[in-house]
Amino acid sequence: MSPLSFAALIVFAQTPAADPSGSVRDDVVVGETAEPTVKTEPPGICPVVIVGALETVGVSPDIAHYGVYVSVGFGLNIPLNQDWMLIPSVAIEFSPEFGAWGGTAFLAVDRFMTQVGDVVLTFEPQVGLVHDAVPDGQGGFVHALYLAAGAGFAVVTHHGALIPQLVVTYGFDSSAISLVPTLLFSVPF
């Protein structure tokens, strides 16, 4: 499941069996020890806002610094079962350093790994497309399209997910290859 769906499941699992009025909730089964046992169906589709920062480093044909970008986007966590989640997302990116901008579209497959207390760890391989527009020095932009693939881990709490990842991009027009270390924070809305 996606990090935020796991977070929602954690919150759901820690809900007491009775509300303040004393009525018993229908999503809780009370066992012989009077301890509630919560049903563990995955939550539904969860929309999220994703913000982050990334560094783009060219590795082929030359090693070069292509810029630090900030990113803001939107995703949908779509549960498939208790362990797997699809996360399609779109984002816009901007590099204040070079005045470059662009957009991304990714599809991640999120896999539950472990839980320690209230913290959940998941693994997220992903593929996507990246558009980049770099100033050409004459008032216009040079546009490029990249195929992207990578993976990361999501550390999930009740407040959201912190997602460090490493993505590799390949330029369709230039055959340039870049490494893109990224740090994202995802919160439900």
Residue frames relative to the residue before (quaternion, step in Angstrom):
aa qw qx qy qz dx dy dz
M 1.0000 0.0000 0.0000 0.0000 0.00 0.00 0.00
S 0.5857 -0.5838 0.4144 0.3801 3.52 -1.17 0.45
P 0.6793 -0.5058 0.3328 0.4147 3.55 -1.17 0.48
L 0.7221 0.4378 -0.2812 0.4559 3.57 0.79 -0.89
S 0.6099 0.5160 -0.3707 0.4737 3.58 1.07 -0.49
F 0.6139 0.5165 -0.3490 0.4843 3.57 1.09 -0.66
A 0.6329 0.5191 -0.3384 0.4642 3.58 0.99 -0.79
A 0.6404 0.5075 -0.3261 0.4755 3.58 0.99 -0.81
L 0.6460 0.5155 -0.3168 0.4655 3.58 1.02 -0.78
I 0.6177 0.5326 -0.3444 0.4650 3.60 1.05 -0.74
V 0.6570 0.4933 -0.3110 0.4778 3.58 0.89 -0.93
F 0.6428 0.5298 -0.3107 0.4577 3.57 0.95 -0.92
A 0.6941 0.4895 -0.2817 0.4463 3.60 0.90 -0.91
Q 0.7162 0.4361 -0.2672 0.4749 3.59 1.13 -0.46
T 0.4307 0.6951 -0.4643 0.3403 3.58 1.28 0.19
P 0.4635 -0.6906 0.4687 0.2976 3.62 -0.83 0.89
A 0.6278 -0.5864 0.3801 0.3429 3.55 -1.25 0.53
A 0.7891 0.2156 -0.1295 0.5604 3.61 1.04 -0.52
D 0.3980 -0.6824 0.5453 0.2803 3.54 -1.11 0.65
P 0.7407 -0.4341 0.2540 0.4454 3.65 -1.22 0.21
S 0.6430 0.5246 -0.3442 0.4393 3.63 1.08 -0.52
G 0.5556 -0.6356 0.3775 0.3807 3.59 1.28 -0.15
S 0.5369 0.6171 -0.4281 0.3844 3.61 1.20 -0.04
V 0.4323 -0.6936 0.5170 0.2545 3.56 -1.07 0.77
R 0.4100 -0.7165 0.5160 0.2287 3.54 -0.98 0.91
D 0.4886 -0.6832 0.4602 0.2876 3.58 -1.11 0.64
D 0.6335 0.5229 -0.3538 0.4473 3.64 1.20 -0.10
V 0.6683 0.4482 -0.2854 0.5207 3.59 1.29 0.19
V 0.1863 -0.7529 0.6227 0.1033 3.55 -1.04 0.87
V 0.2378 -0.7844 0.5571 0.1334 3.60 -0.66 1.06
G 0.2963 -0.7795 0.5315 0.1485 3.58 -0.74 1.11
E 0.7575 -0.3896 0.2750 0.4458 3.54 -1.32 -0.06
T 0.6892 0.4668 -0.2869 0.4740 3.59 1.10 -0.59
A 0.4699 -0.6905 0.4126 0.3635 3.57 1.34 0.11
E 0.4880 0.6090 -0.4617 0.4217 3.60 1.21 0.44
P 0.4319 -0.7107 0.4772 0.2841 3.62 -0.79 0.88
T 0.1428 -0.7329 0.6582 0.0967 3.54 -1.16 0.71
V 0.2517 -0.8087 0.5186 0.1172 3.55 -0.47 1.20
K 0.4900 -0.6203 0.5202 0.3232 3.55 -1.08 0.76
T 0.2588 -0.8068 0.5174 0.1196 3.58 -0.97 0.79
E 0.1998 0.7577 -0.5916 0.1895 3.59 0.82 0.89
P 0.5113 -0.6397 0.4557 0.3487 3.59 -1.00 0.69
P 0.5189 -0.6132 0.4820 0.3499 3.58 -1.12 0.61
G 0.6080 -0.5732 0.4074 0.3686 3.57 -1.26 0.27
I 0.7688 -0.3100 0.2636 0.4934 3.53 -1.31 -0.31
C 0.1264 -0.8052 0.5792 0.0150 3.55 -0.89 1.02
P 0.2474 -0.7607 0.5764 0.1666 3.64 -0.54 1.08
V 0.0844 -0.8052 0.5869 0.0103 3.58 -1.05 0.81
V 0.3094 -0.6719 0.6332 0.2278 3.52 -1.32 0.48
I 0.1335 -0.7946 0.5914 0.0320 3.55 -0.92 0.97
V 0.0012 0.7757 -0.6308 0.0190 3.58 -0.83 1.02
G 0.1514 0.8216 -0.5391 0.1072 3.57 -1.05 0.59
A 0.2991 -0.7030 0.6101 0.2100 3.47 -1.44 -0.12
L 0.0212 -0.8057 0.5919 -0.0136 3.56 -1.10 0.69
E 0.2666 -0.7235 0.6183 0.1524 3.51 -1.28 0.56
T 0.1602 -0.7855 0.5913 0.0874 3.60 -0.84 0.96
V 0.0234 -0.7993 0.5983 -0.0512 3.55 -0.65 1.21
G 0.3247 -0.7433 0.5554 0.1835 3.56 -0.67 1.09
V 0.1248 -0.8032 0.5793 0.0607 3.57 -0.96 0.86
S 0.7836 0.0729 -0.0625 0.6138 3.60 1.25 -0.24
P 0.5059 -0.1567 -0.8454 0.0690 1.68 -1.79 1.65
D 0.7745 0.2052 -0.1417 0.5814 3.63 1.17 -0.42
I 0.4732 -0.6136 0.5289 0.3463 3.55 -1.25 0.38
A 0.1740 0.7895 -0.5611 0.1777 3.56 -0.67 1.13
H 0.4241 -0.6578 0.5606 0.2703 3.53 -1.26 0.56
Y 0.1556 -0.8232 0.5428 0.0597 3.60 -0.57 1.16
G 0.7447 -0.4208 0.2234 0.4674 3.58 1.19 -0.07
V 0.3427 -0.6605 0.6243 0.2377 3.47 -1.40 0.42
Y 0.1202 -0.8079 0.5766 0.0183 3.56 -0.79 1.06
V 0.2295 -0.6878 0.6590 0.2000 3.52 -1.33 0.44
S 0.1513 -0.8106 0.5655 0.0165 3.53 -1.08 0.79
V 0.0189 0.7598 -0.6498 -0.0116 3.55 -1.17 0.64
G 0.1125 0.8194 -0.5486 0.1222 3.55 -0.87 0.94
F 0.4064 -0.6718 0.5786 0.2209 3.46 -1.44 -0.15
G 0.0124 0.7993 -0.6007 0.0127 3.57 -1.04 0.77
L 0.2660 -0.7202 0.6124 0.1885 3.52 -1.36 0.23
N 0.2216 -0.7460 0.6139 0.1326 3.56 -0.80 1.03
I 0.0526 -0.8150 0.5759 -0.0358 3.56 -0.48 1.26
P 0.2709 -0.7930 0.5205 0.1638 3.61 -0.30 1.21
L 0.2484 -0.7501 0.5960 0.1428 3.55 -1.07 0.85
N 0.7408 -0.1803 0.1264 0.6346 3.57 1.13 -0.78
Q 0.7781 -0.3515 0.2245 0.4697 3.63 -1.19 -0.30
D 0.7731 0.3695 -0.1829 0.4820 3.62 1.13 -0.54
W 0.7798 0.3264 -0.1436 0.5146 3.60 1.14 -0.54
M 0.0169 -0.7806 0.6241 -0.0309 3.53 -1.16 0.78
L 0.2680 -0.7128 0.6196 0.1902 3.58 -1.14 0.68
I 0.0549 -0.7967 0.6016 0.0177 3.58 -1.01 0.81
P 0.0668 -0.7651 0.6397 0.0326 3.61 -0.23 1.20
S 0.0356 0.8084 -0.5858 0.0457 3.59 -1.02 0.77
V 0.1256 -0.7416 0.6522 0.0946 3.52 -1.32 0.48
A 0.0092 0.8038 -0.5940 0.0304 3.58 -1.10 0.66
I 0.2787 -0.6869 0.6299 0.2318 3.51 -1.37 0.25
E 0.1548 -0.7895 0.5916 0.0522 3.55 -1.12 0.74
F 0.0474 -0.7869 0.6151 0.0163 3.54 -1.18 0.64
S 0.1871 -0.7605 0.6131 0.1034 3.56 -1.05 0.86
P 0.2892 -0.7746 0.5346 0.1745 3.61 -0.26 1.21
E 0.5778 0.6284 -0.3501 0.3856 3.56 1.15 -0.68
F 0.8224 0.1773 -0.0556 0.5378 3.59 0.91 -0.96
G 0.4727 -0.6793 0.4422 0.3458 3.59 1.23 -0.14
A 0.4374 0.6820 -0.4647 0.3573 3.58 1.23 0.37
W 0.0549 -0.7821 0.6203 0.0236 3.55 -1.20 0.53
G 0.0991 0.8075 -0.5788 0.0548 3.56 -1.25 0.20
G 0.3459 -0.7155 0.5663 0.2184 3.49 -1.35 -0.23
T 0.1805 -0.7786 0.5921 0.1035 3.54 -1.24 0.46
A 0.0615 -0.7360 0.6708 0.0674 3.52 -1.33 0.46
F 0.0178 0.8197 -0.5680 0.0720 3.58 -0.61 1.17
L 0.1377 -0.7241 0.6623 0.1347 3.50 -1.37 0.35
A 0.0834 -0.7928 0.6037 0.0076 3.56 -0.63 1.19
V 0.2130 -0.7168 0.6468 0.1497 3.53 -1.26 0.58
D 0.1696 -0.8266 0.5348 0.0442 3.54 -0.37 1.29
R 0.0886 -0.8070 0.5838 0.0017 3.60 -0.84 1.03
F 0.4315 -0.6877 0.5282 0.2487 3.56 -0.78 1.09
M 0.1556 -0.7924 0.5838 0.0838 3.59 -0.99 0.88
T 0.7779 -0.2273 0.1990 0.5510 3.58 0.66 -1.08
Q 0.1905 -0.7493 0.6184 0.1408 3.52 -1.34 0.24
V 0.0479 -0.7620 0.6458 0.0090 3.55 -1.01 0.92
G 0.8083 -0.0720 -0.0008 0.5844 3.57 -0.34 1.24
D 0.7925 -0.2540 0.2205 0.5088 3.54 -0.75 -1.09
V 0.6099 0.5503 -0.3469 0.4527 3.60 1.27 0.09
V 0.1552 -0.7800 0.6046 0.0451 3.55 -0.88 1.07
L 0.1641 -0.7648 0.6157 0.0953 3.57 -1.09 0.77
T 0.0115 -0.7907 0.6119 -0.0151 3.57 -0.89 0.99
F 0.3502 -0.6957 0.5885 0.2168 3.56 -1.35 0.38
E 0.0757 -0.8386 0.5393 -0.0107 3.60 -0.82 1.00
P 0.0710 -0.7606 0.6446 0.0307 3.62 -0.21 1.18
Q 0.0223 -0.8241 0.5649 -0.0360 3.59 -1.08 0.68
V 0.1261 -0.7398 0.6523 0.1063 3.54 -1.34 0.38
G 0.1255 0.8168 -0.5562 0.0878 3.56 -1.14 0.52
L 0.4005 -0.6493 0.5806 0.2844 3.48 -1.44 -0.18
V 0.1254 -0.7757 0.6164 0.0502 3.55 -1.09 0.82
H 0.1517 -0.7485 0.6389 0.0927 3.56 -0.96 0.93
D 0.0321 -0.7913 0.6105 0.0075 3.58 -0.94 0.86
A 0.0945 -0.7687 0.6314 0.0375 3.57 -1.06 0.86
V 0.0774 -0.8104 0.5803 -0.0219 3.56 -0.47 1.28
P 0.5300 -0.6363 0.4468 0.3385 3.62 -0.89 0.87
D 0.3342 -0.7680 0.5169 0.1767 3.58 -0.94 0.93
G 0.5582 -0.6263 0.3803 0.3893 3.62 1.28 0.02
Q 0.7178 0.3866 -0.2407 0.5267 3.61 1.27 -0.08
G 0.6904 -0.4841 0.2732 0.4629 3.57 1.20 0.48
G 0.6896 0.4291 -0.2816 0.5109 3.58 1.25 -0.05
F 0.4161 -0.6860 0.5355 0.2635 3.53 -1.32 -0.26
V 0.3088 -0.6803 0.6283 0.2172 3.52 -1.27 0.59
H 0.2015 -0.8044 0.5529 0.0817 3.57 -0.66 1.13
A 0.0093 -0.7869 0.6167 -0.0187 3.56 -1.08 0.80
L 0.2121 -0.7586 0.6053 0.1145 3.55 -1.19 0.65
Y 0.1119 -0.8115 0.5735 0.0005 3.56 -0.91 1.03
L 0.3409 -0.6569 0.6280 0.2404 3.52 -1.23 0.63
A 0.0849 -0.8177 0.5693 0.0124 3.59 -0.87 0.91
A 0.0590 0.7642 -0.6411 0.0395 3.55 -1.17 0.70
G 0.2081 0.7847 -0.5635 0.1528 3.53 -1.05 0.71
A 0.2585 -0.7438 0.5901 0.1781 3.52 -1.32 -0.30
G 0.0042 -0.7859 0.6184 -0.0019 3.49 -1.28 0.44
F 0.3789 -0.6695 0.5784 0.2714 3.50 -1.38 -0.06
A 0.2145 -0.7550 0.6024 0.1450 3.56 -1.09 0.66
V 0.1635 -0.7438 0.6433 0.0788 3.52 -0.93 1.02
V 0.1099 -0.8530 0.5098 -0.0196 3.53 -0.30 1.34
T 0.0224 -0.7535 0.6570 0.0135 3.54 -1.07 0.88
H 0.7231 -0.4021 0.3147 0.4651 3.58 -1.28 -0.19
H 0.6903 0.5071 -0.2720 0.4387 3.59 1.17 -0.51
G 0.7434 -0.3022 0.2242 0.5531 3.58 1.18 -0.39
A 0.4921 -0.6465 0.5011 0.2979 3.52 -1.32 -0.30
L 0.2227 -0.7224 0.6418 0.1291 3.55 -1.05 0.90
I 0.0515 -0.8476 0.5255 -0.0532 3.58 -0.54 1.20
P 0.0686 -0.7685 0.6354 0.0309 3.62 -0.29 1.20
Q 0.0799 0.8063 -0.5807 0.0794 3.58 -0.95 0.83
L 0.2316 -0.7308 0.6207 0.1644 3.53 -1.35 0.29
V 0.0792 -0.7975 0.5979 -0.0137 3.54 -0.75 1.14
V 0.2081 -0.7341 0.6327 0.1325 3.57 -1.16 0.71
T 0.1163 -0.7938 0.5936 0.0629 3.58 -0.91 0.93
Y 0.1532 -0.7607 0.6266 0.0717 3.54 -1.23 0.67
G 0.3503 -0.7670 0.5037 0.1876 3.59 -0.65 1.12
F 0.4372 -0.7033 0.4985 0.2565 3.57 -0.79 1.02
D 0.7453 0.4030 -0.2217 0.4827 3.60 0.93 -0.88
S 0.8003 0.3440 -0.1428 0.4699 3.56 0.96 -0.88
S 0.3188 -0.7509 0.4953 0.2986 3.59 1.23 -0.44
A 0.3654 0.7274 -0.4957 0.3028 3.59 1.23 0.42
I 0.1885 -0.7645 0.6084 0.0989 3.55 -1.09 0.78
S 0.0400 -0.8023 0.5954 -0.0139 3.55 -0.92 0.96
L 0.2886 -0.6841 0.6343 0.2152 3.52 -1.32 0.48
V 0.0814 -0.8112 0.5790 -0.0037 3.55 -0.90 0.97
P 0.1134 -0.7713 0.6236 0.0572 3.61 -0.16 1.24
T 0.0696 -0.8198 0.5666 -0.0463 3.55 -0.84 1.06
L 0.0864 -0.7542 0.6470 0.0720 3.53 -1.19 0.63
L 0.0479 -0.8144 0.5771 -0.0365 3.56 -0.58 1.24
F 0.1313 -0.7303 0.6587 0.1246 3.52 -1.33 0.40
S 0.1144 -0.8101 0.5750 -0.0014 3.54 -0.75 1.13
V 0.0061 0.7972 -0.6027 0.0360 3.60 -0.87 0.99
P 0.4640 -0.6775 0.4883 0.2954 3.60 -1.02 0.76
F 0.0861 -0.7789 0.6133 0.0988 3.55 -1.25 0.37
